Amino acid sequence: MKVHATYLTIVLILIGLLIFQQQCIRPEKPQTIVTHDTIPGDPFPVLVEVGKPDPIYYEEPYIMPALIDTVGVIIDYFSKYYYADTLKDDSSAFIALYETIYGNRILDRKFSFQNRRATVINNYYPPDRTKLLAGTMLAVSPDQSLEIGPTVILITKKGYGYSYAYGINHKTHTFSFVWKISLRKQPP
């Protein structure tokens, strides 16, 4: 009977310590941790191949306005024209269109784009929670006998751990207390 009273006293003291330690430091409000990762814009424009467009309609002139220089029209028809059209060039983006015209048709078309805005990615980490874990305990005593039994572990928000294990073979009770140790400097 004295052994049971001793165990009961130890258990009550440990439960009292657990409750007292939880009441000493209580956070006012759980804080969500937010980190910001900034990805800079593109360092140079990206050239994209764009297909040739199909004509929507074709219109022929019905009146000849004047005398036509045939050689000049043929030279103009078989000449290649290169166009570079900058559609947007500011702090947010650079957009340009490059076209080659040959035989009054689009021969080649390229599109150049550069994103100049930095992209910010926000990562949200929820606050730590109190966790209760259950499992089994396997131990070997000094006299080489095997001890097995259930274990319950409580991990608090602050990183403190409390465990209780019961050994079925020798009817032993084991209590453990662990604290989180951080070797990094905490920000103020």
C-alpha positions as CSV (number, residue, x, y, z in Angstrom):
1,M,0.0,0.0,0.0
2,K,2.9,2.4,0.7
3,V,4.3,1.8,-2.8
4,H,1.0,2.8,-4.4
5,A,0.8,5.9,-2.2
6,T,4.4,6.8,-3.2
7,Y,3.5,6.4,-6.9
8,L,0.3,8.3,-6.5
9,T,2.2,11.2,-4.8
10,I,4.8,11.3,-7.6
11,V,2.1,11.3,-10.3
12,L,0.2,14.1,-8.5
13,I,3.4,16.2,-8.2
14,L,4.2,15.7,-11.8
15,I,0.7,16.6,-12.9
16,G,0.9,19.7,-10.7
17,L,4.3,20.7,-12.3
18,L,2.8,20.2,-15.7
19,I,-0.2,22.4,-15.0
20,F,2.0,25.0,-13.2
21,Q,4.4,25.2,-16.2
22,Q,1.6,25.6,-18.7
23,Q,0.1,28.5,-16.6
24,C,3.4,30.4,-16.2
25,I,4.0,31.2,-19.9
26,R,0.8,31.6,-21.9
27,P,1.0,33.4,-25.3
28,E,-1.6,36.1,-25.8
29,K,-2.5,35.1,-29.4
30,P,-1.1,32.5,-31.8
31,Q,1.0,34.1,-34.4
32,T,1.1,32.9,-38.0
33,I,4.7,33.0,-39.4
34,V,4.9,34.7,-42.8
35,T,8.0,34.7,-45.0
36,H,8.4,36.6,-48.2
37,D,10.5,35.2,-51.1
38,T,11.2,37.7,-53.9
39,I,11.9,36.5,-57.4
40,P,13.5,39.1,-59.7
41,G,12.2,39.7,-63.2
42,D,13.7,38.2,-66.3
43,P,17.3,39.3,-66.9
44,F,16.9,39.4,-70.7
45,P,14.0,39.2,-73.2
46,V,12.7,35.8,-74.2
47,L,12.2,35.3,-78.0
48,V,9.1,33.3,-78.9
49,E,8.3,32.0,-82.4
50,V,4.8,33.1,-83.4
51,G,2.9,31.4,-86.3
52,K,1.9,33.4,-89.4
53,P,-1.6,34.8,-89.3
54,D,-4.2,33.8,-91.8
55,P,-5.7,36.7,-93.8
56,I,-9.2,37.7,-92.8
57,Y,-10.1,39.3,-96.2
58,Y,-8.4,40.4,-99.3
59,E,-9.3,43.6,-101.1
60,E,-8.3,44.4,-104.7
61,P,-8.2,48.0,-106.0
62,Y,-10.9,48.7,-108.6
63,I,-9.4,51.9,-110.1
64,M,-5.9,52.4,-111.2
65,P,-4.8,55.7,-109.7
66,A,-2.0,56.6,-112.2
67,L,0.7,55.2,-114.4
68,I,2.4,52.3,-112.6
69,D,6.2,51.8,-112.6
70,T,6.3,48.0,-113.3
71,V,10.0,47.6,-112.4
72,G,9.5,49.5,-109.1
73,V,6.5,47.3,-108.2
74,I,8.4,44.1,-108.9
75,I,11.5,45.2,-107.0
76,D,9.2,46.2,-104.1
77,Y,7.4,42.9,-104.3
78,F,10.5,40.8,-104.1
79,S,12.3,42.8,-101.4
80,K,12.4,41.7,-97.8
81,Y,11.2,44.2,-95.2
82,Y,12.2,43.7,-91.6
83,Y,10.0,45.4,-89.0
84,A,10.7,45.8,-85.2
85,D,7.7,47.1,-83.4
86,T,8.1,47.8,-79.6
87,L,4.6,47.5,-78.1
88,K,5.6,48.2,-74.5
89,D,8.8,49.3,-72.9
90,D,8.5,50.4,-69.2
91,S,9.4,49.3,-65.7
92,S,6.9,46.4,-65.7
93,A,7.7,44.7,-69.1
94,F,9.3,44.9,-72.4
95,I,7.3,43.6,-75.4
96,A,8.4,43.7,-79.0
97,L,7.2,42.2,-82.3
98,Y,9.7,41.3,-85.1
99,E,8.3,40.6,-88.6
100,T,9.8,39.8,-92.0
101,I,7.6,40.7,-95.0
102,Y,8.3,39.2,-98.4
103,G,6.1,39.1,-101.4
104,N,3.4,41.2,-99.6
105,R,3.1,38.4,-97.0
106,I,4.4,37.8,-93.6
107,L,7.4,35.5,-93.9
108,D,8.5,35.3,-90.3
109,R,7.2,36.7,-87.0
110,K,8.8,36.6,-83.6
111,F,7.6,37.9,-80.3
112,S,10.0,39.1,-77.5
113,F,8.9,39.4,-73.9
114,Q,10.8,40.4,-70.7
115,N,9.1,40.5,-67.3
116,R,10.7,43.4,-65.3
117,R,8.5,43.1,-62.2
118,A,9.7,41.2,-59.2
119,T,7.4,38.5,-58.0
120,V,6.7,38.1,-54.3
121,I,5.7,34.7,-52.9
122,N,4.2,34.7,-49.4
123,N,4.5,31.5,-47.4
124,Y,2.2,31.1,-44.4
125,Y,3.2,28.7,-41.6
126,P,0.5,28.0,-39.0
127,P,1.4,28.3,-35.3
128,D,2.6,25.3,-33.4
129,R,0.0,23.2,-31.6
130,T,0.0,21.0,-28.6
131,K,0.3,17.3,-29.7
132,L,-0.5,14.1,-27.9
133,L,1.2,11.0,-29.2
134,A,0.7,7.3,-28.2
135,G,2.9,4.4,-28.9
136,T,4.8,1.4,-27.4
137,M,7.9,1.2,-25.3
138,L,10.6,-1.5,-25.6
139,A,13.4,-1.6,-23.0
140,V,16.0,-4.0,-21.8
141,S,16.8,-3.9,-18.0
142,P,20.3,-4.4,-16.6
143,D,19.5,-8.0,-15.8
144,Q,18.8,-8.6,-19.5
145,S,15.0,-8.9,-19.1
146,L,12.8,-7.4,-21.7
147,E,10.2,-4.7,-20.8
148,I,7.4,-3.7,-23.2
149,G,4.3,-1.5,-22.7
150,P,2.2,1.5,-23.8
151,T,3.6,5.0,-23.9
152,V,1.9,8.4,-24.0
153,I,3.8,11.6,-25.0
154,L,2.5,15.2,-24.7
155,I,4.4,17.9,-26.7
156,T,3.4,21.4,-25.9
157,K,3.4,24.5,-28.1
158,K,6.7,25.7,-26.6
159,G,8.5,22.4,-27.5
160,Y,8.4,20.8,-24.0
161,G,7.7,17.1,-23.9
162,Y,6.3,14.9,-21.2
163,S,6.0,11.1,-21.5
164,Y,4.7,8.3,-19.4
165,A,5.4,4.6,-20.1
166,Y,4.1,1.5,-18.3
167,G,6.1,-1.7,-18.3
168,I,3.8,-4.7,-18.4
169,N,6.3,-7.4,-17.6
170,H,7.7,-5.9,-14.3
171,K,4.9,-3.4,-13.7
172,T,7.2,-0.4,-13.9
173,H,6.2,3.3,-14.4
174,T,8.5,5.6,-16.4
175,F,8.2,9.4,-16.6
176,S,10.3,11.5,-18.9
177,F,10.6,15.3,-19.4
178,V,12.3,16.9,-22.4
179,W,12.8,20.5,-23.4
180,K,13.5,22.0,-26.8
181,I,17.1,23.3,-27.1
182,S,17.8,25.8,-29.8
183,L,21.4,26.6,-30.8
184,R,20.4,29.4,-33.2
185,K,20.1,33.0,-32.1
186,Q,16.4,34.0,-31.8
187,P,15.4,37.3,-33.5
188,P,14.5,40.0,-31.0
